[in-house]
Amino acid sequence: MRRAARHSGYVLAMTLLLLALAASVMAGVVMTSLRRGAAAADAKARLQCRWGAISCQAVLLPFADKILNGRQMTDDLRPSQSTHEVALGDQLFTCTIADEQAKLNINALAMRLDEANLKRVIKRVAGNERIRITLRPQPAPARPTSRPTTQPGDGQAAEVDQYSSFGQIFEDASPAVLLAPRPADGPAARLTLWGEPALNVRRASPQAIRELCRPFLDNDAIDQLISARKLSSEKSVAEILNEIPGTPEKKTELANLLTDKSQTYSMWTIVRGKTRSWHRLSIESGAGEETESIAFEW
């Protein structure tokens, strides 16, 4: 009888141990299943987000100029941005189209400003004196209209320091900084790094025109230029410049930095899902088969 009692206690202990082991294994299986389910849901959301953003880009960005021209003018100026919202499933896509040549081009500024003055202008235009800037340019082939910083040797192409991403400008180049306080008025809405350096005088803000023209015209002449671009919608940039005071040499130099047509447009796409958001910046420059595209994702 005593042996039977001791044997029963041993069986009970082994049974409890096996039950605990089985419960532990099942808990691991459940956790693995939950992780795989969450990963599958996230992958599905990412795929939907990516293809939704690409589809919005294909539908809107190639027609950016027509979309902007179709918007109502504000203060006799052509609009430089247009925002559209699209719901795809449980995701909301907010797409902001912009004329990149209506923004101040940092590469154009870098051609004639030293680092200290360039930082001051960037902060002033960005509207945030506290924004942290660390300039990290990279050598790149100069555009035909660019001035090389050094004389090229025989058979050597001219190179200049250029910027190709906001990460080379700002210490924090996240959408939280670039789109603050709102996408239509953050640093990314006022500054650009892409496309032709010429500023579209028809769509640019008065601040952008003042910053670009300050080395070439006095304040009164700049005011006349800003007023003339509103009233002289049919005149070319050269004709407008001929009507304002200034030296012929300075105005000729400035004429190369102003335009009334744009070839570079961008689209910020903000995708808001159930649990997180995604951001995508797409830029297209040129037309037809010569169109160049670049995209950044966060």
VENHULIN-V398880 format. One record per run of one state. SS is the DSSP state (hx for helix, st for strand, lp for the rest). FROM is the first residue (numbers start at 1). TO is the last residue. Records with the same first field share a line. If there is no record, write none. Layout:
SS: FROM-TO ; FROM-TO
This chain:
lp: 1-1 ; 71-73 ; 75-76 ; 78-80 ; 89-90 ; 103-103 ; 111-114 ; 127-132 ; 134-137 ; 142-158 ; 163-165 ; 169-169 ; 171-174 ; 179-186 ; 193-198 ; 201-205 ; 214-218 ; 232-236 ; 243-247 ; 256-257 ; 260-263 ; 273-276 ; 286-287 ; 291-291 ; 298-298
hx: 2-70 ; 100-102 ; 106-110 ; 115-126 ; 166-168 ; 175-178 ; 187-190 ; 206-213 ; 219-231 ; 237-242 ; 248-255 ; 288-290
st: 74-74 ; 77-77 ; 81-88 ; 91-99 ; 104-105 ; 133-133 ; 138-141 ; 159-162 ; 170-170 ; 191-192 ; 199-200 ; 258-259 ; 264-272 ; 277-285 ; 292-297
